[in-house]
Amino acid sequence: MTCYIFTGPCNYSLSELNEFDKTDYIIGVDQGAKYLASNNLHMHLAIGDFDSINDNDLDVINTHSEEIQTHPIKKDYTDTHLAILEAHKRGYEEIILYGGVGNRFDHSYANMLLLRLGNITIVNDTTKMYILQPGTYTIKNEFPYISFFALETVERLSLQGFLYPLENIQLTPYDPLCISNQGSGRVTFGSGLLLVVHQRDTK
């Protein structure tokens, strides 16, 4: 079972919603909830402080959600963080987060940090990103570019099959060596945490 979280900025298509399994769980977060509701799409939970939502839009959100949780503006967690915690509380281990990165770098970076909370993938029209634990992975990249960043020092990193291969290197959190690679291939590393970013240019 997968939880799909829709948050701002709303720089993603909703066309895939019709393909979701009936056991999947849909959460709309603040502007993401408004985006779903305004497109006449159902959600199981709407969550956030809704500080940028007017009363009319909030009524529409209520109509399109089974449950709504309103949190105070002054709080210790972002709305997106609250949504992830709620998904975990309800037993969902795989989370696909639509939106989350955009014009606000501070919010984008905060949401990237949330990837460390579990099996979470951030998706929008130009980006897909997730974290890998040590091991060997075959990655099919459908984007023009793929980049790898160390969130913790990565030891014995090898990239095979990509345009720019590497063999048994150390990648530190301060090293941009693995930016803008291309193609698909195999990734292997022995320790650390690796952030993988699939990217296409904005139209």
HELIX and SHEET records of a PDB file:
HELIX    1   1 SER A   15  GLU A   19  5                                   5    
HELIX    2   2 GLN A   31  SER A   38  1                                   8    
HELIX    3   3 ASP A   55  THR A   63  1                                   9    
HELIX    4   4 ASP A   79  LYS A   89  1                                  11    
HELIX    5   5 PHE A  105  LEU A  113  1                                   9    
HELIX    6   6 LEU A  114  LEU A  117  5                                   4    
SHEET    1   A10 SER A  65  THR A  70  0                                        
SHEET    2   A10 MET A  43  GLY A  48  1                                        
SHEET    3   A10 TYR A  25  VAL A  29  1                                        
SHEET    4   A10 THR A   2  PHE A   6  1                                        
SHEET    5   A10 GLU A  94  TYR A  98  1                                        
SHEET    6   A10 ASN A 119  VAL A 123  1                                        
SHEET    7   A10 THR A 127  LEU A 132 -1                                        
SHEET    8   A10 SER A 191  GLN A 199 -1                                        
SHEET    9   A10 TYR A 145  GLN A 160 -1                                        
SHEET   10   A10 LEU A 166  LEU A 171 -1                                        
SHEET    1   B11 SER A  65  THR A  70  0                                        
SHEET    2   B11 MET A  43  GLY A  48  1                                        
SHEET    3   B11 TYR A  25  VAL A  29  1                                        
SHEET    4   B11 THR A   2  PHE A   6  1                                        
SHEET    5   B11 GLU A  94  TYR A  98  1                                        
SHEET    6   B11 ASN A 119  VAL A 123  1                                        
SHEET    7   B11 THR A 127  LEU A 132 -1                                        
SHEET    8   B11 SER A 191  GLN A 199 -1                                        
SHEET    9   B11 TYR A 145  GLN A 160 -1                                        
SHEET   10   B11 GLY A 185  PHE A 189 -1                                        
SHEET   11   B11 GLY A 135  ILE A 139 -1                                        
END                                                                             
